[in-house]
């Protein structure tokens, strides 16, 4: 089952599918598989991810993951 993190294009549009390469540089996981945003950047509970706005989102397989 997918995580409970709501992945959004903006405040009104939800995203349900991301490319296979999509991942959060903080966790190494795809946002659709995460339970919360580790940075709580888009809401205070960390339950929203906005990939188009986040510097920690990548679709580049060679990009370094933050440890």
PyMOL Python script that loads the backbone (N, CA, C, O; Angstrom):
from pymol import cmd

cmd.read_pdbstr("""\
ATOM      1  N   UNK A   1       0.844  -1.179   0.000  1.00  0.00           N
ATOM      2  CA  UNK A   1       0.000   0.000   0.000  1.00  0.00           C
ATOM      3  C   UNK A   1       0.891   1.245   0.000  1.00  0.00           C
ATOM      4  O   UNK A   1       1.934   1.274   0.654  1.00  0.00           O
ATOM      5  N   UNK A   2       0.481   2.238  -0.718  1.00  0.00           N
ATOM      6  CA  UNK A   2       1.233   3.495  -0.785  1.00  0.00           C
ATOM      7  C   UNK A   2       1.162   4.221   0.547  1.00  0.00           C
ATOM      8  O   UNK A   2       0.260   3.995   1.354  1.00  0.00           O
ATOM      9  N   UNK A   3       2.140   5.102   0.759  1.00  0.00           N
ATOM     10  CA  UNK A   3       2.175   5.893   1.985  1.00  0.00           C
ATOM     11  C   UNK A   3       1.023   6.876   2.040  1.00  0.00           C
ATOM     12  O   UNK A   3       0.280   7.034   1.072  1.00  0.00           O
ATOM     13  N   UNK A   4       0.881   7.536   3.181  1.00  0.00           N
ATOM     14  CA  UNK A   4      -0.229   8.476   3.345  1.00  0.00           C
ATOM     15  C   UNK A   4       0.168   9.906   2.979  1.00  0.00           C
ATOM     16  O   UNK A   4      -0.621  10.831   3.169  1.00  0.00           O
ATOM     17  N   UNK A   5       1.378  10.097   2.456  1.00  0.00           N
ATOM     18  CA  UNK A   5       1.811  11.412   2.002  1.00  0.00           C
ATOM     19  C   UNK A   5       1.007  11.791   0.763  1.00  0.00           C
ATOM     20  O   UNK A   5       0.944  11.018  -0.192  1.00  0.00           O
ATOM     21  N   UNK A   6       0.396  12.964   0.768  1.00  0.00           N
ATOM     22  CA  UNK A   6      -0.371  13.444  -0.374  1.00  0.00           C
ATOM     23  C   UNK A   6       0.603  14.170  -1.316  1.00  0.00           C
ATOM     24  O   UNK A   6       1.193  15.185  -0.944  1.00  0.00           O
ATOM     25  N   UNK A   7       0.762  13.649  -2.518  1.00  0.00           N
ATOM     26  CA  UNK A   7       1.661  14.245  -3.509  1.00  0.00           C
ATOM     27  C   UNK A   7       0.826  15.151  -4.387  1.00  0.00           C
ATOM     28  O   UNK A   7      -0.177  14.724  -4.959  1.00  0.00           O
ATOM     29  N   UNK A   8       1.245  16.421  -4.496  1.00  0.00           N
ATOM     30  CA  UNK A   8       0.414  17.416  -5.163  1.00  0.00           C
ATOM     31  C   UNK A   8       1.208  18.231  -6.174  1.00  0.00           C
ATOM     32  O   UNK A   8       2.400  18.479  -5.997  1.00  0.00           O
ATOM     33  N   UNK A   9       0.528  18.640  -7.232  1.00  0.00           N
ATOM     34  CA  UNK A   9       1.118  19.551  -8.214  1.00  0.00           C
ATOM     35  C   UNK A   9       1.002  20.990  -7.712  1.00  0.00           C
ATOM     36  O   UNK A   9       1.865  21.826  -7.979  1.00  0.00           O
ATOM     37  N   UNK A  10      -0.073  21.261  -6.985  1.00  0.00           N
ATOM     38  CA  UNK A  10      -0.313  22.566  -6.365  1.00  0.00           C
ATOM     39  C   UNK A  10      -1.379  22.368  -5.296  1.00  0.00           C
ATOM     40  O   UNK A  10      -1.691  21.229  -4.949  1.00  0.00           O
ATOM     41  N   UNK A  11      -1.930  23.419  -4.781  1.00  0.00           N
ATOM     42  CA  UNK A  11      -2.895  23.317  -3.683  1.00  0.00           C
ATOM     43  C   UNK A  11      -4.185  22.590  -4.057  1.00  0.00           C
ATOM     44  O   UNK A  11      -4.944  22.190  -3.173  1.00  0.00           O
ATOM     45  N   UNK A  12      -4.443  22.412  -5.355  1.00  0.00           N
ATOM     46  CA  UNK A  12      -5.717  21.811  -5.759  1.00  0.00           C
ATOM     47  C   UNK A  12      -5.598  20.535  -6.583  1.00  0.00           C
ATOM     48  O   UNK A  12      -6.604  19.861  -6.802  1.00  0.00           O
ATOM     49  N   UNK A  13      -4.389  20.179  -7.052  1.00  0.00           N
ATOM     50  CA  UNK A  13      -4.228  19.030  -7.952  1.00  0.00           C
ATOM     51  C   UNK A  13      -3.352  17.957  -7.308  1.00  0.00           C
ATOM     52  O   UNK A  13      -2.179  18.199  -7.024  1.00  0.00           O
ATOM     53  N   UNK A  14      -3.924  16.771  -7.077  1.00  0.00           N
ATOM     54  CA  UNK A  14      -3.172  15.644  -6.528  1.00  0.00           C
ATOM     55  C   UNK A  14      -2.474  14.876  -7.648  1.00  0.00           C
ATOM     56  O   UNK A  14      -2.956  14.824  -8.779  1.00  0.00           O
ATOM     57  N   UNK A  15      -1.324  14.280  -7.307  1.00  0.00           N
ATOM     58  CA  UNK A  15      -0.570  13.434  -8.231  1.00  0.00           C
ATOM     59  C   UNK A  15      -0.608  12.016  -7.667  1.00  0.00           C
ATOM     60  O   UNK A  15      -0.318  11.809  -6.489  1.00  0.00           O
ATOM     61  N   UNK A  16      -0.965  11.040  -8.500  1.00  0.00           N
ATOM     62  CA  UNK A  16      -1.066   9.661  -8.035  1.00  0.00           C
ATOM     63  C   UNK A  16       0.030   8.766  -8.588  1.00  0.00           C
ATOM     64  O   UNK A  16       0.273   7.684  -8.053  1.00  0.00           O
ATOM     65  N   UNK A  17       0.697   9.203  -9.653  1.00  0.00           N
ATOM     66  CA  UNK A  17       1.744   8.407 -10.288  1.00  0.00           C
ATOM     67  C   UNK A  17       2.929   9.310 -10.588  1.00  0.00           C
ATOM     68  O   UNK A  17       2.764  10.409 -11.118  1.00  0.00           O
ATOM     69  N   UNK A  18       4.126   8.840 -10.246  1.00  0.00           N
ATOM     70  CA  UNK A  18       5.366   9.536 -10.563  1.00  0.00           C
ATOM     71  C   UNK A  18       6.250   8.588 -11.367  1.00  0.00           C
ATOM     72  O   UNK A  18       6.023   7.378 -11.340  1.00  0.00           O
ATOM     73  N   UNK A  19       7.241   9.097 -12.077  1.00  0.00           N
ATOM     74  CA  UNK A  19       8.151   8.217 -12.821  1.00  0.00           C
ATOM     75  C   UNK A  19       8.869   7.243 -11.877  1.00  0.00           C
ATOM     76  O   UNK A  19       9.004   7.519 -10.685  1.00  0.00           O
ATOM     77  N   UNK A  20       9.323   6.119 -12.405  1.00  0.00           N
ATOM     78  CA  UNK A  20      10.031   5.128 -11.597  1.00  0.00           C
ATOM     79  C   UNK A  20      11.271   5.715 -10.918  1.00  0.00           C
ATOM     80  O   UNK A  20      11.656   5.269  -9.837  1.00  0.00           O
ATOM     81  N   UNK A  21      11.900   6.722 -11.552  1.00  0.00           N
ATOM     82  CA  UNK A  21      13.121   7.330 -11.019  1.00  0.00           C
ATOM     83  C   UNK A  21      12.842   8.356  -9.919  1.00  0.00           C
ATOM     84  O   UNK A  21      13.776   8.812  -9.259  1.00  0.00           O
ATOM     85  N   UNK A  22      11.601   8.719  -9.715  1.00  0.00           N
ATOM     86  CA  UNK A  22      11.248   9.773  -8.753  1.00  0.00           C
ATOM     87  C   UNK A  22      11.633   9.366  -7.345  1.00  0.00           C
ATOM     88  O   UNK A  22      11.359   8.248  -6.909  1.00  0.00           O
ATOM     89  N   UNK A  23      12.285  10.304  -6.625  1.00  0.00           N
ATOM     90  CA  UNK A  23      12.635  10.030  -5.234  1.00  0.00           C
ATOM     91  C   UNK A  23      12.934  11.313  -4.474  1.00  0.00           C
ATOM     92  O   UNK A  23      13.254  12.353  -5.051  1.00  0.00           O
ATOM     93  N   UNK A  24      12.820  11.198  -3.189  1.00  0.00           N
ATOM     94  CA  UNK A  24      13.175  12.269  -2.264  1.00  0.00           C
ATOM     95  C   UNK A  24      14.651  12.083  -1.915  1.00  0.00           C
ATOM     96  O   UNK A  24      15.060  10.993  -1.517  1.00  0.00           O
ATOM     97  N   UNK A  25      15.445  13.130  -2.061  1.00  0.00           N
ATOM     98  CA  UNK A  25      16.871  13.020  -1.752  1.00  0.00           C
ATOM     99  C   UNK A  25      17.120  12.822  -0.262  1.00  0.00           C
ATOM    100  O   UNK A  25      18.186  12.343   0.122  1.00  0.00           O
ATOM    101  N   UNK A  26      16.172  13.176   0.574  1.00  0.00           N
ATOM    102  CA  UNK A  26      16.330  12.992   2.024  1.00  0.00           C
ATOM    103  C   UNK A  26      16.154  11.534   2.445  1.00  0.00           C
ATOM    104  O   UNK A  26      16.838  11.061   3.352  1.00  0.00           O
ATOM    105  N   UNK A  27      15.246  10.829   1.790  1.00  0.00           N
ATOM    106  CA  UNK A  27      14.920   9.467   2.214  1.00  0.00           C
ATOM    107  C   UNK A  27      15.333   8.395   1.213  1.00  0.00           C
ATOM    108  O   UNK A  27      15.497   7.232   1.582  1.00  0.00           O
ATOM    109  N   UNK A  28      15.502   8.778  -0.050  1.00  0.00           N
ATOM    110  CA  UNK A  28      15.813   7.800  -1.091  1.00  0.00           C
ATOM    111  C   UNK A  28      14.582   7.065  -1.602  1.00  0.00           C
ATOM    112  O   UNK A  28      14.699   6.160  -2.427  1.00  0.00           O
ATOM    113  N   UNK A  29      13.401   7.448  -1.117  1.00  0.00           N
ATOM    114  CA  UNK A  29      12.141   6.798  -1.518  1.00  0.00           C
ATOM    115  C   UNK A  29      11.351   7.691  -2.461  1.00  0.00           C
ATOM    116  O   UNK A  29      11.538   8.907  -2.496  1.00  0.00           O
ATOM    117  N   UNK A  30      10.469   7.067  -3.220  1.00  0.00           N
ATOM    118  CA  UNK A  30       9.524   7.822  -4.024  1.00  0.00           C
ATOM    119  C   UNK A  30       8.511   8.480  -3.089  1.00  0.00           C
ATOM    120  O   UNK A  30       8.065   7.848  -2.130  1.00  0.00           O
ATOM    121  N   UNK A  31       8.143   9.726  -3.344  1.00  0.00           N
ATOM    122  CA  UNK A  31       7.133  10.373  -2.495  1.00  0.00           C
ATOM    123  C   UNK A  31       5.823   9.586  -2.386  1.00  0.00           C
ATOM    124  O   UNK A  31       5.167   9.641  -1.346  1.00  0.00           O
ATOM    125  N   UNK A  32       5.434   8.863  -3.425  1.00  0.00           N
ATOM    126  CA  UNK A  32       4.178   8.107  -3.349  1.00  0.00           C
ATOM    127  C   UNK A  32       4.284   6.917  -2.395  1.00  0.00           C
ATOM    128  O   UNK A  32       3.265   6.333  -2.027  1.00  0.00           O
ATOM    129  N   UNK A  33       5.511   6.548  -1.989  1.00  0.00           N
ATOM    130  CA  UNK A  33       5.717   5.445  -1.052  1.00  0.00           C
ATOM    131  C   UNK A  33       6.023   5.916   0.368  1.00  0.00           C
ATOM    132  O   UNK A  33       6.265   5.094   1.252  1.00  0.00           O
ATOM    133  N   UNK A  34       6.014   7.210   0.590  1.00  0.00           N
ATOM    134  CA  UNK A  34       6.368   7.761   1.900  1.00  0.00           C
ATOM    135  C   UNK A  34       5.133   8.064   2.745  1.00  0.00           C
ATOM    136  O   UNK A  34       4.050   8.314   2.217  1.00  0.00           O
ATOM    137  N   UNK A  35       5.312   8.039   4.054  1.00  0.00           N
ATOM    138  CA  UNK A  35       4.228   8.365   4.984  1.00  0.00           C
ATOM    139  C   UNK A  35       4.194   9.846   5.323  1.00  0.00           C
ATOM    140  O   UNK A  35       3.127  10.397   5.598  1.00  0.00           O
ATOM    141  N   UNK A  36       5.359  10.498   5.307  1.00  0.00           N
ATOM    142  CA  UNK A  36       5.391  11.934   5.588  1.00  0.00           C
ATOM    143  C   UNK A  36       6.652  12.553   4.999  1.00  0.00           C
ATOM    144  O   UNK A  36       7.635  11.865   4.727  1.00  0.00           O
ATOM    145  N   UNK A  37       6.600  13.860   4.811  1.00  0.00           N
ATOM    146  CA  UNK A  37       7.749  14.625   4.342  1.00  0.00           C
ATOM    147  C   UNK A  37       8.700  14.817   5.519  1.00  0.00           C
ATOM    148  O   UNK A  37       8.278  15.314   6.563  1.00  0.00           O
ATOM    149  N   UNK A  38       9.969  14.438   5.381  1.00  0.00           N
ATOM    150  CA  UNK A  38      10.899  14.601   6.497  1.00  0.00           C
ATOM    151  C   UNK A  38      11.175  16.073   6.824  1.00  0.00           C
ATOM    152  O   UNK A  38      11.616  16.382   7.931  1.00  0.00           O
ATOM    153  N   UNK A  39      10.927  16.967   5.895  1.00  0.00           N
ATOM    154  CA  UNK A  39      11.184  18.391   6.113  1.00  0.00           C
ATOM    155  C   UNK A  39       9.949  19.179   6.543  1.00  0.00           C
ATOM    156  O   UNK A  39      10.069  20.316   6.999  1.00  0.00           O
ATOM    157  N   UNK A  40       8.764  18.582   6.400  1.00  0.00           N
ATOM    158  CA  UNK A  40       7.490  19.258   6.724  1.00  0.00           C
ATOM    159  C   UNK A  40       7.423  20.612   6.014  1.00  0.00           C
ATOM    160  O   UNK A  40       6.975  21.603   6.589  1.00  0.00           O
ATOM    161  N   UNK A  41       7.866  20.638   4.781  1.00  0.00           N
ATOM    162  CA  UNK A  41       8.004  21.890   4.042  1.00  0.00           C
ATOM    163  C   UNK A  41       6.668  22.494   3.592  1.00  0.00           C
ATOM    164  O   UNK A  41       6.542  23.717   3.528  1.00  0.00           O
ATOM    165  N   UNK A  42       5.681  21.669   3.283  1.00  0.00           N
ATOM    166  CA  UNK A  42       4.448  22.202   2.689  1.00  0.00           C
ATOM    167  C   UNK A  42       3.236  22.184   3.616  1.00  0.00           C
ATOM    168  O   UNK A  42       2.182  22.718   3.271  1.00  0.00           O
ATOM    169  N   UNK A  43       3.377  21.584   4.767  1.00  0.00           N
ATOM    170  CA  UNK A  43       2.353  21.675   5.802  1.00  0.00           C
ATOM    171  C   UNK A  43       2.994  21.277   7.132  1.00  0.00           C
ATOM    172  O   UNK A  43       4.037  20.622   7.132  1.00  0.00           O
ATOM    173  N   UNK A  44       2.417  21.643   8.225  1.00  0.00           N
ATOM    174  CA  UNK A  44       3.043  21.432   9.530  1.00  0.00           C
ATOM    175  C   UNK A  44       3.118  19.961   9.954  1.00  0.00           C
ATOM    176  O   UNK A  44       3.949  19.610  10.791  1.00  0.00           O
ATOM    177  N   UNK A  45       2.271  19.101   9.396  1.00  0.00           N
ATOM    178  CA  UNK A  45       2.287  17.686   9.743  1.00  0.00           C
ATOM    179  C   UNK A  45       3.172  16.866   8.809  1.00  0.00           C
ATOM    180  O   UNK A  45       3.419  15.689   9.071  1.00  0.00           O
ATOM    181  N   UNK A  46       3.649  17.467   7.729  1.00  0.00           N
ATOM    182  CA  UNK A  46       4.472  16.741   6.769  1.00  0.00           C
ATOM    183  C   UNK A  46       3.685  15.767   5.918  1.00  0.00           C
ATOM    184  O   UNK A  46       4.230  14.766   5.452  1.00  0.00           O
ATOM    185  N   UNK A  47       2.414  16.049   5.712  1.00  0.00           N
ATOM    186  CA  UNK A  47       1.559  15.131   4.959  1.00  0.00           C
ATOM    187  C   UNK A  47       1.356  15.539   3.503  1.00  0.00           C
ATOM    188  O   UNK A  47       0.539  14.940   2.805  1.00  0.00           O
ATOM    189  N   UNK A  48       2.087  16.549   3.035  1.00  0.00           N
ATOM    190  CA  UNK A  48       2.005  16.963   1.637  1.00  0.00           C
ATOM    191  C   UNK A  48       3.397  17.086   1.037  1.00  0.00           C
ATOM    192  O   UNK A  48       4.336  17.541   1.689  1.00  0.00           O
ATOM    193  N   UNK A  49       3.507  16.673  -0.217  1.00  0.00           N
ATOM    194  CA  UNK A  49       4.734  16.803  -0.997  1.00  0.00           C
ATOM    195  C   UNK A  49       4.371  17.494  -2.306  1.00  0.00           C
ATOM    196  O   UNK A  49       3.414  17.112  -2.980  1.00  0.00           O
ATOM    197  N   UNK A  50       5.142  18.510  -2.654  1.00  0.00           N
ATOM    198  CA  UNK A  50       4.940  19.207  -3.921  1.00  0.00           C
ATOM    199  C   UNK A  50       6.223  19.047  -4.736  1.00  0.00           C
ATOM    200  O   UNK A  50       7.081  19.928  -4.686  1.00  0.00           O
ATOM    201  N   UNK A  51       6.383  17.954  -5.483  1.00  0.00           N
ATOM    202  CA  UNK A  51       7.629  17.680  -6.192  1.00  0.00           C
ATOM    203  C   UNK A  51       8.122  18.826  -7.072  1.00  0.00           C
ATOM    204  O   UNK A  51       9.326  19.076  -7.123  1.00  0.00           O
ATOM    205  N   UNK A  52       7.242  19.516  -7.752  1.00  0.00           N
ATOM    206  CA  UNK A  52       7.639  20.603  -8.639  1.00  0.00           C
ATOM    207  C   UNK A  52       8.220  21.801  -7.916  1.00  0.00           C
ATOM    208  O   UNK A  52       8.867  22.643  -8.540  1.00  0.00           O
ATOM    209  N   UNK A  53       8.003  21.894  -6.619  1.00  0.00           N
ATOM    210  CA  UNK A  53       8.470  23.023  -5.819  1.00  0.00           C
ATOM    211  C   UNK A  53       9.631  22.665  -4.891  1.00  0.00           C
ATOM    212  O   UNK A  53      10.253  23.557  -4.314  1.00  0.00           O
ATOM    213  N   UNK A  54       9.928  21.388  -4.741  1.00  0.00           N
ATOM    214  CA  UNK A  54      10.889  20.948  -3.729  1.00  0.00           C
ATOM    215  C   UNK A  54      12.273  20.672  -4.317  1.00  0.00           C
ATOM    216  O   UNK A  54      12.403  19.932  -5.292  1.00  0.00           O
ATOM    217  N   UNK A  55      13.294  21.266  -3.725  1.00  0.00           N
ATOM    218  CA  UNK A  55      14.678  21.036  -4.148  1.00  0.00           C
ATOM    219  C   UNK A  55      15.161  19.636  -3.792  1.00  0.00           C
ATOM    220  O   UNK A  55      16.167  19.184  -4.338  1.00  0.00           O
ATOM    221  N   UNK A  56      14.481  18.947  -2.904  1.00  0.00           N
ATOM    222  CA  UNK A  56      14.888  17.598  -2.490  1.00  0.00           C
ATOM    223  C   UNK A  56      14.280  16.506  -3.361  1.00  0.00           C
ATOM    224  O   UNK A  56      14.585  15.329  -3.165  1.00  0.00           O
ATOM    225  N   UNK A  57      13.436  16.862  -4.311  1.00  0.00           N
ATOM    226  CA  UNK A  57      12.829  15.899  -5.235  1.00  0.00           C
ATOM    227  C   UNK A  57      13.708  15.782  -6.464  1.00  0.00           C
ATOM    228  O   UNK A  57      14.191  16.784  -6.992  1.00  0.00           O
ATOM    229  N   UNK A  58      13.914  14.545  -6.922  1.00  0.00           N
ATOM    230  CA  UNK A  58      14.698  14.333  -8.134  1.00  0.00           C
ATOM    231  C   UNK A  58      14.132  13.177  -8.955  1.00  0.00           C
ATOM    232  O   UNK A  58      13.489  12.271  -8.423  1.00  0.00           O
ATOM    233  N   UNK A  59      14.381  13.227 -10.244  1.00  0.00           N
ATOM    234  CA  UNK A  59      14.088  12.124 -11.154  1.00  0.00           C
ATOM    235  C   UNK A  59      15.386  11.676 -11.831  1.00  0.00           C
ATOM    236  O   UNK A  59      15.356  10.912 -12.796  1.00  0.00           O
ATOM    237  N   UNK A  60      16.525  12.155 -11.318  1.00  0.00           N
ATOM    238  CA  UNK A  60      17.846  11.831 -11.849  1.00  0.00           C
ATOM    239  C   UNK A  60      18.423  10.664 -11.045  1.00  0.00           C
ATOM    240  O   UNK A  60      18.741  10.814  -9.865  1.00  0.00           O
ATOM    241  N   UNK A  61      18.557   9.505 -11.687  1.00  0.00           N
ATOM    242  CA  UNK A  61      19.044   8.316 -10.991  1.00  0.00           C
ATOM    243  C   UNK A  61      20.456   8.481 -10.448  1.00  0.00           C
ATOM    244  O   UNK A  61      20.811   7.835  -9.462  1.00  0.00           O
ATOM    245  N   UNK A  62      21.266   9.328 -11.068  1.00  0.00           N
ATOM    246  CA  UNK A  62      22.645   9.519 -10.644  1.00  0.00           C
ATOM    247  C   UNK A  62      22.836  10.555  -9.556  1.00  0.00           C
ATOM    248  O   UNK A  62      23.945  10.723  -9.049  1.00  0.00           O
ATOM    249  N   UNK A  63      21.760  11.259  -9.187  1.00  0.00           N
ATOM    250  CA  UNK A  63      21.879  12.317  -8.189  1.00  0.00           C
ATOM    251  C   UNK A  63      22.078  11.744  -6.788  1.00  0.00           C
ATOM    252  O   UNK A  63      21.454  10.748  -6.422  1.00  0.00           O
ATOM    253  N   UNK A  64      22.937  12.371  -6.023  1.00  0.00           N
ATOM    254  CA  UNK A  64      23.287  11.896  -4.681  1.00  0.00           C
ATOM    255  C   UNK A  64      22.121  12.040  -3.717  1.00  0.00           C
ATOM    256  O   UNK A  64      21.410  13.044  -3.709  1.00  0.00           O
ATOM    257  N   UNK A  65      21.947  11.008  -2.908  1.00  0.00           N
ATOM    258  CA  UNK A  65      20.944  11.010  -1.840  1.00  0.00           C
ATOM    259  C   UNK A  65      21.615  11.540  -0.584  1.00  0.00           C
ATOM    260  O   UNK A  65      22.728  11.128  -0.256  1.00  0.00           O
ATOM    261  N   UNK A  66      20.956  12.445   0.119  1.00  0.00           N
ATOM    262  CA  UNK A  66      21.481  12.995   1.386  1.00  0.00           C
ATOM    263  C   UNK A  66      21.455  11.924   2.454  1.00  0.00           C
ATOM    264  O   UNK A  66      20.436  11.259   2.643  1.00  0.00           O
ATOM    265  N   UNK A  67      22.552  11.752   3.146  1.00  0.00           N
ATOM    266  CA  UNK A  67      22.603  10.756   4.233  1.00  0.00           C
ATOM    267  C   UNK A  67      22.473  11.416   5.579  1.00  0.00           C
ATOM    268  O   UNK A  67      22.495  10.736   6.605  1.00  0.00           O
TER     269      UNK A  67
END
""", "prot")
cmd.dss("prot")
cmd.show_as("cartoon", "prot")
cmd.util.cbc("prot")
cmd.orient("prot")
